[in-house]
Amino acid sequence: MNNRSHSGHSPGIPEGHAALKLFQLAPDRIHLNHGGYGAVPEVVSATQDRFRVLIESDPTSFFTDVLPDELRKLAALAARNFGGAAQDWVFCENATSAVNSVLSSYPLKNGDEILTTSHAYGAVLKAMQVWAERRNAKVAVAELPAIIESEDQVVEIVTRHFTANTKLLIIDHITSPTAAVFPVARIAKAARAAGAATLVDGAHAVGQVVVDVEAIGADWYTGNAHKWLFAPKGCGLLWTAPSRQGSTLPVILSHGARDGYAQAFDWIGTRDVTAWLCFKAATEAHENLGGIDLMARNRALAARAAAFLSANLKKPLSAPGTMCEAMASIQIGAAPPGTALGDQIRRLLLREAGIVLPIFSFAGSVWLRISAQIYNEIGDYERLAQALPKVLAQFDLL
């Protein structure tokens, strides 16, 4: 398995603000939310443009003769990078789409339970609730503290919530609100022992950490290539263990619905597939910008920035450094229920300081989450530290 290893960080690779020229990001803003929507290098955008022209030159021939083989070649590339076999991998629009496909396929019955944690992504939690209600099943939530102490704590709390009714566990690889890396292999092992299947939501993991689906040992793994792997928006991935492929279908059923797992996902009707077709270009861009070394560089910058901000603001981090990679979340104050305080702060910070940063309410508090990517440098976070006191003071959060 390749896992996008890199032989060494080339001195010719631009870093910090010098790397902004590789992207289309507005140079007059400080971009600290790569984890939100990613950013596409211009070389990948150019590839997408070429695919659009190719498709429009003869749509019939492309969708009929070219696309089926091309998707299977890209699935083989996913297998080389992330484990498993080509037939285990399919493309989807995003991790939320993949989660819904698994939920729609899983045979929940009256009284069954889906288990997740209080750090689950909000859209995924809502999807669980809807699908559970349709089957007269339930969603059980393992309440984790907002500020996590250790991997052992996460494993112990999740394991404690398994019951005889637990049929499916949905667990984040890297949480969205708290940016914590969960020990998903240990948790999946505990789920197997309890007789439950496991779906790992790796929306933030692909391109941020090394992913080896076979080592994790879950039944399903989904990730977004359009966040940390530099693919265009709408490039998600789903890996399904061979034993689960016969019963796993996309939530949208079309001509391939009765032709097998890969065929069902590869064709659900006419759509813009250019983001998927850029998967190879995106993995090459990630590799050319450092691959494993880029991940290490981003991790080190995020750790340095998180420690600096936490000390400067005298605010706690959501998880220890050993559980964080290229993102970190900081608790900055209490959030009155039913308010849009986080969004108000985010807008003011953008307007007054030109800083793009997610600020949100979680577990009764307001949090900010930073990301570190090749185009960031420590001065970005120093600028954030200078701007925040004035902004937060307007909301009595100092």
Buried (B, 14 or more C-beta within 10 A) or exposed (E): BEBBEBEEBEEEBEBBBEBBEBBEBEEEEBBBBBBBEBBBBEBBBEBBEBBEEBBEEEEEEBBEEBBBEBBBEBBBBBBBBBBBEBBBBBBBBBBBBBBBBBBBBBEBEEEBBBBBBBBBBEBBBEBBBEBBEEBEBBBBBBEBBBBBEEBEEBBEBBBEBBEEBBBBBBBBBBBBBBBBBBBBBBBBBBBBEBEBBBBBBBBBBBBBBBBBBBEBBBBBBBBBBBBBBBBBBBBBBBBBBEEBBEEBBBBBEBEBBEEBBBBBBBBBEEEBBBBBBBBBBBBBBBBBBBBBBBBBBBBEBBBBBBBBBBEBBEBBBBBEBEBBBBBBBBBBBEBEEEEEBBEBBBEBBBEEBBBBBBBBBBBEBBBBBBBBBBBBBEEBBBBBBEBBEEBBEEBEBB
